[in-house]
Amino acid sequence: MSFGQGGPGWGPGGGPSAPDWDALAERAERTRARRRRWLLIGGGAVATAVVAAIVATAVISEDGSGTGTSDRPSGALPSAGSLPPSPEQPEPSFSSEPPPPPPDPREFLSDPAKDKAPLGAGTLFPGDSMKVNDRTYAKGATATTKSCAAGTQGALGTVLANNGCRELIRVTYERDGLAVTVGVAVFGSDEAARKAKEQAEPNVASLPGAGVPTFCRGGVTCHTSANALGRYAYFTISGHTDGRSVTASDEAARRTGRDGADFAFARLLDRGQEQARAAVGG
């Protein structure tokens, strides 16, 4: 029996042929390659299972209860409830006592121990005019005397002396043929000034000069006033510079007197306020 060429196991002439070593080697190499692939696949699966087991163990270990709900990882920040207490910050402190009120200017005008600002016609009535509302008056003569009665007429001199008047300062202002003389009498207390105001009788003597003619003299009727602030009593006499008397319907002359009184009050109040501010600032 014969076989065709290339039959397995037999060579030419019907005898057994030599093994095909190249084919055997190729087959063995393919077998080894398949085995390596299966080992790699199997090893990867085992590794994946091991990693999964480790992760599951870590989750259960951190939870402590095995429920799968984990606590914080060891490297995470602590929660707000477990933060260490921060050092206490100092609270701003406020005094429960309200700040003292600013000094009352009248305290300085009433007490000679506090009323230490320079005093005279130049400091009490500075400048060359008096302005009240929209009316401006030119400044006339000024005078200062320690003999208070010397600057008065009628019974006012006695009133000032009896209440201890220390000084009398006078100044005159003029506008449109009307003039007013303001007299400021200085006392040792506000009580003395108040009594002088209440007891006042006409009145301070008008002060002509520095361009203002004589007025309110020789029996001419003029408008007068008296008031007090602190230890100061202030008086006014106002009238026409042409010698006419002031009548009951003479509103212009009366307004001039009121302007002089208002200006004296404002200047005295300014004196007290300036000293009160200086006391706070000092």
SVG drawing of the C-alpha trace seen along z (x, -y; Angstrom):
<svg xmlns="http://www.w3.org/2000/svg" viewBox="-47 -170 62 172">
<polyline fill="none" stroke="black" stroke-width="0.4" points="0.0,0.0 1.4,-3.3 0.6,-6.8 0.8,-10.1 3.6,-12.6 3.7,-14.3 1.8,-11.6 2.3,-11.6 5.0,-9.5 6.4,-8.0 9.2,-8.9 9.9,-7.9 10.0,-4.2 7.4,-3.4 9.7,-3.7 9.1,-5.9 10.1,-9.6 12.1,-11.9 10.0,-14.2 9.3,-17.7 11.1,-19.5 10.2,-23.0 6.5,-22.2 6.9,-20.6 8.7,-23.7 6.1,-26.1 3.3,-24.0 5.1,-24.0 5.7,-27.8 2.0,-28.4 1.1,-26.2 3.4,-28.1 2.0,-31.4 -1.5,-30.3 -0.5,-29.2 1.2,-32.6 -2.0,-34.5 -4.2,-32.4 -1.7,-33.0 -1.8,-36.7 -5.6,-36.8 -5.9,-34.7 -3.4,-36.7 -5.1,-39.9 -8.4,-38.6 -6.8,-37.4 -5.2,-40.8 -8.4,-42.6 -10.2,-40.4 -7.4,-41.0 -7.6,-44.8 -11.4,-44.7 -11.1,-42.7 -8.6,-45.1 -10.8,-48.1 -13.8,-46.4 -11.9,-45.5 -10.7,-49.1 -14.2,-50.5 -15.5,-48.0 -12.6,-48.7 -13.0,-52.5 -16.7,-52.3 -16.4,-50.0 -19.9,-48.7 -19.7,-46.9 -22.7,-48.8 -20.6,-50.3 -21.0,-53.9 -17.5,-55.1 -16.0,-57.7 -13.5,-60.3 -10.3,-59.0 -7.4,-59.4 -5.9,-62.3 -9.2,-64.4 -9.7,-67.6 -11.6,-67.3 -15.2,-68.4 -16.2,-71.8 -17.5,-70.1 -14.1,-68.6 -11.9,-71.6 -9.8,-72.7 -11.2,-75.8 -9.8,-79.0 -8.3,-81.5 -10.9,-83.9 -10.7,-87.3 -11.0,-90.3 -14.4,-91.9 -14.5,-95.7 -15.3,-97.4 -17.7,-100.4 -18.2,-102.5 -21.7,-102.2 -21.5,-105.8 -22.6,-108.4 -20.0,-111.0 -20.4,-114.2 -22.3,-117.0 -20.3,-119.9 -19.9,-122.7 -22.7,-125.3 -21.4,-128.7 -23.3,-130.3 -21.1,-128.5 -18.2,-130.6 -20.2,-133.8 -21.5,-133.4 -18.3,-132.5 -15.3,-134.9 -13.0,-132.0 -13.9,-130.5 -14.5,-133.7 -10.8,-134.4 -10.8,-135.6 -9.5,-139.1 -12.3,-141.6 -12.6,-145.1 -14.3,-147.1 -11.9,-145.8 -12.5,-142.1 -16.2,-142.3 -17.0,-144.5 -14.3,-143.9 -14.4,-145.2 -15.7,-148.5 -19.4,-147.6 -22.4,-145.8 -24.5,-143.5 -27.9,-142.2 -30.0,-140.3 -29.6,-142.3 -28.8,-145.6 -25.3,-146.9 -24.4,-149.7 -21.1,-151.7 -19.1,-151.6 -18.7,-154.9 -16.9,-155.6 -16.0,-153.1 -15.3,-153.7 -14.4,-151.6 -14.4,-152.7 -14.1,-151.1 -16.3,-153.8 -19.6,-152.4 -21.7,-155.4 -19.6,-157.7 -21.1,-156.1 -24.7,-156.5 -27.4,-159.1 -30.4,-159.2 -30.6,-156.5 -28.8,-153.7 -25.4,-154.7 -26.7,-154.1 -28.1,-150.7 -24.9,-149.6 -22.8,-150.7 -25.1,-149.1 -24.8,-145.7 -21.0,-145.8 -20.5,-146.8 -16.8,-146.3 -16.6,-147.8 -18.8,-149.5 -18.0,-149.0 -19.8,-151.2 -19.9,-151.3 -22.1,-153.2 -23.3,-152.2 -25.1,-154.4 -27.2,-153.8 -29.4,-156.1 -29.6,-158.9 -30.3,-156.5 -27.8,-155.6 -27.6,-153.2 -25.2,-153.1 -24.8,-149.6 -23.5,-149.5 -22.2,-146.2 -21.8,-146.3 -19.6,-143.5 -20.4,-142.0 -19.0,-139.4 -21.9,-137.0 -24.9,-136.3 -27.2,-137.1 -25.7,-140.6 -26.2,-141.2 -29.8,-139.9 -30.6,-142.3 -29.1,-145.2 -31.3,-144.4 -34.4,-144.2 -33.7,-147.4 -32.5,-149.4 -33.9,-152.9 -33.0,-155.0 -30.2,-154.6 -26.8,-154.3 -25.4,-157.6 -25.3,-157.8 -21.7,-158.0 -21.2,-160.3 -17.9,-160.7 -16.0,-159.0 -18.5,-160.6 -21.6,-160.2 -23.1,-163.5 -24.6,-163.9 -27.9,-162.2 -30.4,-161.3 -29.3,-164.2 -30.9,-167.3 -34.3,-165.9 -34.8,-164.2 -36.9,-161.1 -35.2,-157.9 -35.8,-154.2 -34.1,-152.2 -33.7,-148.5 -32.1,-146.4 -31.2,-142.7 -28.6,-140.3 -26.7,-137.1 -24.4,-135.5 -22.5,-138.0 -23.2,-140.7 -26.0,-143.2 -26.4,-145.1 -28.3,-148.3 -29.2,-150.2 -30.3,-153.7 -31.3,-154.5 -32.7,-157.6 -32.2,-160.1 -29.0,-161.8 -30.8,-165.1 -32.1,-165.6 -35.7,-164.5 -37.5,-162.5 -38.6,-159.0 -42.3,-158.6 -44.5,-155.6 -45.0,-154.9 -41.2,-155.3 -40.5,-151.7 -37.2,-152.5 -35.7,-153.9 -37.0,-150.9 -35.7,-148.5 -32.3,-150.1 -32.4,-149.6 -33.4,-145.9 -30.6,-145.4 -28.1,-146.8 -29.4,-144.5 -29.4,-141.4 -25.9,-142.2 -24.7,-142.5 -26.4,-139.2 -24.7,-137.5 -21.3,-138.8 -21.5,-137.8 -22.8,-134.3 -19.8,-134.0 -17.5,-134.8 -18.9,-132.0 -18.9,-129.5 -15.3,-130.2 -14.2,-129.5 -16.3,-126.4 -14.7,-125.0 -11.2,-125.9 -12.0,-124.0 -13.0,-120.9 -10.0,-121.1 -7.5,-121.7"/>
</svg>
